[in-house]
Amino acid sequence: MIKKELLTARMRGYALTGYGREVAELTDSEKFKVLSKALMEELLPKWRESLVKFDGHKKAYYLSAEFLMGRALSNNLLNLEVQGEVKSILKELGIDYNALEEAEDDAGLGNGGLGRLAACFLDSAATLNYSLTGYGIRYNYGIFRQTFVDGRQVEEGDDWLRDGDTWSIRRADQRVKVVFKDQTVYAVPYDTPIVGFGGGTINTLRLWQSEALQPFDFQAFNDQKYDRAVKEKNDAENISKVLYPNDSLEKGKILRLKQQYFFVSASLQDMIRKHKENHKDFKDFAKLHAVQLNDTHPAVAIPELIRLLGEEGVSFKKAFALATETFAYTNHTILKEALEQWSVKLYKKILPEVYKVIVKIDNHLRKELVQKGLSTEEIEEFEIIHSGNIRMAWLSIYGTHSINGVARLHTDILKDTELHGWYELYPQRFNNKTNGITQRRWLLESNPELSAFITKLLGSDDWITDLEELKKLKKYAEDDEIIKEFMAIKKTKKRQLADYLKVREGIAVDENAIFDIQIKRLHEYKRQLLNAFHILYLYHKIKENPQMEITPRVFLFGAKAAPGYVRAKAIIRFINAIGKMVNEDADVRGRLKVVFVENYGVSYAQRLFPAADISEQISTAGKEASGTGNMKFMLSGAPTIGTFDGANVEIVEEAGLSNNYIFGLTVEEIEELKGHYNPAKELKKNPALKKVVDSLIDGTFEEVVSPEFQELHDALLLGASWHAPDNYFIIRDFQAYVEAQERVAQDFTKPLEFYRKGFINMASAGKFSSDRTIEEYAREIWKIESIDTPRKARRIV
Ligand SMILES: *Cc1c(COP(=O)(O)O)cnc(C)c1O
């Protein structure tokens, strides 16, 4: 229960002290700020109590360079179960809740799946009453804001802290020093509450901001050397300035290395300081701390903990044993080029003391391998320091007790091929934790209509904390009346999205068409280009036969390309060029539409997933570790058109092959094909595809062919210095993809049958809750217990 008088008085107080005006006189953005401050005031006492209840118990920590949180207002209100009340209080005050919701900036401190996973995990852990603290960096600029100019991606800084961040509290009292060879800075923590559903547990996301020891040099200023007077401040603040600075130059690489060490060292110092408050030594450290490394970005934690314990008088041998017992490592990629390495030179230059510890770890490993009877030659494969580089994945395997992949197929590939050698050395360390998503954000918050329908059918909202409950909906799959209601909700969500697209993108779409959606980072392996080729193929077909019958489709894309990833940017421009041609052509009107939404992020995602008819998960088999977008579509009741890759395998296992559209080469088939695949030969057999590929360079889109389209074309047919032609088997998989799409189009003409598949997908999505994933981490890796708070004590005023 929220007391209306109290909430109103608090909002008024913040309006007056913060803006010098009454609430009614504020802008939407200011109203959002005073509401969130009032909520924080309610939350704080509960938050403190919740932290205390875990005193003396083992706790888990999630070290991650990224947390892609999105907005917090609705999430917090829903998890506190007061959204309805607050909405009606605001209504009485004449305030439009939706406008306040929209006024909140996304906290976009991540690139994509890996950062969003971290955010879902925090939500699940708090909901399940586990103590899980997130540790990361308070980037002043998150993932860039994307616009399109003439179809090209343009990046702008995401100044999300412009007006401050009302959800975080600066804890200057708990700042620590982080020391680099050439620089020492303060790491100042900012704490954000992570409210579990029901409000029983409120955990903390602690993000570190880098600040100067001496922000202002008075003497220099007095000498009229104004730049020098603030140089230390600027140099220090650069460390937490932006997510993923461009690291094409050495200066950029140094900054990225400093970011990693900065948040890792600060977080470990934080844990050690708190540990010392209650313990005279470190022998129980690993019994009280479980630290998960989200990929290798925080891998420097392994030598850093050993170094810090060394300063406390713990021997290397003991500290190494404590480190392996404390840390666990999640691997997120099979792409070889994505396995992180750092040059020894850089480490020596910036972190010489840490480097010395890495050398010790490497020697320790060598000794162990000699004892195991490996030859010098065999040992080379495992060396952490190898030809002038530090292999961070190797460090992460040797320095932890658990290595997990993020979907069954991914973990199997790690064990069988990529990390096979390591698997043979330490088989018991390897395990799988299939990713998940939180149904609080990806169903309850983003789709209240479907949520209410599910609750009505089940006669309970237990699914909010137990997604396996959805199974019980399967018995309605043959009930046409139920499927019709489900269809009507999908139609509502499609109409809402259509209205939004009209405003945001200036494009009108027909909500009776198939909403065919591919939203994820732009990467060659994700094969947005395959999707684009299919659109062009359909376009050519209609142009050749304008009278042909075709199921109308809206193709929706959302994706950011890394600023330095030239080919990914070319693909964006290509899709936008196709969109312009298709959308302006009277011959295809009412049949094909292409929309590439600008600035795809969490909040946009929350509008797109619920409106999907079909989920595009078409990566080259073996390349997508898991995917989580695929799970959000499934939970929203959309079948998958996709390859047997990542978690698609498990999705189909749960929902049935016949309710999805699986096509294309398998991992095994690709392995067999490698070395004798000739895409040029395949093209000869397929004139329709040839016409599509030719369009890149035949003047269809530009009078003078641009180098970027030429390069896209050549990468397919000639390859490049670093890869074979058509490295991602787009040409090879094209026909199978077209046929799978034809099945989609065919099935869509029988809506009841098509949406039955969607309904069954939704009812089968229970496994993909991040609650299940977190439960597995907690039991099998972290070995922590859940501590609930009695319901009575949870309520906010
Ligand atoms: C879920 C999500 C992702 C991950 O999508 P994949 O399809 O799994 O790559 C990326 N970005 C945002 C904003 C998301 O919500």
The ligand as an ORCA input file, in Angstrom:
! r2SCAN-3c Opt
* xyz 0 1
  C      17.718     -9.339    -25.517
  C      18.464     -8.216    -26.074
  C      19.602     -8.432    -26.853
  C      20.114     -9.810    -27.193
  O      19.517    -10.241    -28.413
  P      20.037    -11.533    -29.171
  O      19.002    -11.755    -30.230
  O      20.052    -12.647    -28.190
  O      21.360    -11.214    -29.722
  C      20.259     -7.336    -27.376
  N      19.821     -6.085    -27.156
  C      18.713     -5.836    -26.425
  C      18.268     -4.443    -26.225
  C      18.001     -6.889    -25.848
  O      16.926     -6.642    -25.107
*
